[in-house]
Amino acid sequence: MSERPSAREVLTLVTDEGTFRELPHGTRHAPVDGPLGWPGYDASRARAAERTGEDESVVCGTAGVGGTRAVLIAFEFGFLGGSLGERTGDRLESAYRHARAHRLPVVTLIATGGSRMQEGMLALAQLQRVARESALTRAAGLPHLAVLRDPTTGGGWATLGAGADVVLALPGAQVGFAGSRVRPPDADPSAYTAEAQVAAGSADAVVRPEELRETLGRWLRLLTTPAPRAPVPRALGSAGLPATGWAAVGRARAPGRPRAHAYLDAYFAHRVALGGDRAGGTDPEGMLCGFGESDGRGVAYAAQTGVAARPAGYRAAARLIRLADRLGIPVLTLVDTPGAANDAEAERQGAGAAIAEVFAAVAAARVPITTLVIGEGGSGGALALAAPGNTWATPDSYFSVIAPELAAAILKRPPEEAAATADQLRIRPQDLVELGVGPARRAPPPPPPPPATCRPTPPRQTGSPKRPCGARAG
C-alpha cells in the first residue's frame, strides 16, 4: 500500500473480501469551469481524474466490515485534495439516505483538505448538507464511525470527522480544523495530530492500519447488536456484610478490593473504549467509558475507578449514556468514588455542569440502566451514575450523602467521632436495603463463589419483618 493510500486501497483494507458494492450516483451538470467560472477548473478536474481514476473526491458504497454490513464513504485525497464540492455533496447525501433506507451504519474514511475553493460558497455550503444528513442519520438510531486519515482538516473534520459517534485515527495523521497552510506561523504542529486529538478527548483511539478492519468490525457489532438489558454483575469481593458503618467504609477503601477493571474484565468477553468528552478533556484515571460484549450482545458501560472523578470524566459518561440511549443499547454503571473532584481546577472545568449532564442523561434514558456500587458511593458525584430503581450494592461498599469524616466536620464534631457518624448515616449495604433506596424486586442470588450482590428495596410496611440484604421484597 502506498504511503498515502487511495480511497479504494483504504476500502480494500477495511472491508471483507469481495463485499464492496459502489453506490450509483448521478452526474450533476456543471457549467464550464464550475459555478464560479474559475479559469482552468475543468482542466484541474480532468488531470485529477486521470491521475486517480476517480471522477470525484469520494467513493461511496456498501460492504461487510468484520461481518457487519455498512455504508462506507472513502475520500480520495489525490482528487483535488479530497475537497468538497457540489457533486461531492450529492454523493454524500445519497450515501446517507441509502444508509437510512436500509438501516445500515455509516463509516467515513476521511482524507480531505476542506471545501473546494474553485466553487466558493457553494462548496462551503455542502457542509450544511452533510451536517443535516448526519443529524437525520443519528435521529434514525444509526451509528456513525469515522476514521481520520492523513490529512483530515477543515470542514471535513468539523462535520464528517468530529461529528461522528466514534472517532478513530491512523497514527501520525494530520488532524485539525486549520490546515497546514492557514495556521499561525508559530503554531505548534504537534497540536494538529491524531495523537493530540485523542489526548484532548476529540478522538477515541489511534489504530494501526493492520488492525483497522478488526477494530471497526468490533465497534460495528457492538453498536448494532444491543443486549435486551445489562445483567447485574457478580460481586467479586467480600461475602459477609459489614457490622458497622465504619467497617463498611474500611472495606470500601481497602487497597485490595476489586475495582472497575476487574469487574469489567469479568463481565465482558471484550470491550472497546470511548476516549474523551468531546470538549477538550479526558479522565482515564477516574472514569472508564465504552462498549463491551456480554453474552454475544452489546452493553455500554460507565465505570468509576475509586478516585475522585473529574469533570471530563462526567462529560464522557454523559456522552456514553446519550449515545447508548440513541442506539438502544443498555447501560451498566459501576459506582466507586469518594466524591467528585472538588479542587479549584475542577471548578474551573465546570464540575457542577458536568455532573448535571450525567444526572440528566440518566434521567432521560429510555434504555435499561443497571448500577452496581462496588466501593465508595460518595455523595452526588456517585449518585449521578446510579440508576433510579435499579441500583445494587456489593457487600464491600457503602453509599452516603457525604463521607463520614466530612459529615463530622460539617457537624463540628471531633475527627474521632467519624465512626459514630458513619453509623448514624446508615451507609452499609443492608442499611440501603432497609431504607428502600431502590426497587421492589431483586435478581436471583448468584451461587457462591463469588458472593451475591445487594439490591436496596423499598421501605417496609408498618409491622412487616425486617429483610436481610438481598432478600426478596414484596
Secondary structure, 3 states (H helix, E strand, C coil): CCCCCCHHHHHHHHCCCCCCEECCCCCCCCCCCCCCCCCCHHHHHHHHHHHHCCCCCEEEEEEEECCEEEEEEEECCCCHHHCECHHHHHHHHHHHHHHHHHCCCEEEEEEECCECHHHHHHHHCHHHHHHHHHHHHHHCCCCEEEEEEEEEEHHHHHHHHCCCCEEEECCCCEEECCCCCCCCCCCCHHHHEHHHHHHCCCCCEECCHHHHHHHHHHHHHHHHCECCCCCCCCCCCCCCCCCCHHHHHHHHCCCCCCCHHHHHHHHCCCEEECCCCCCCCCCCCCEEEEEEEECCEEEEEEEECCCCCCHHHHHHHHHHHHHHHHHCCCEEEEEEECCCCCCHHHHHCCHHHHHHHHHHHHHHCCCCEEEEEEEEEEHHHHHCCCCCCCEEECCCCEEECCCHHHHHHHCCCCHHHHHHHHHHHCCCHHHHHHHCCCCCCCCCCCCCCCCCCECCCCCCCCCCCCCCCCCCCC
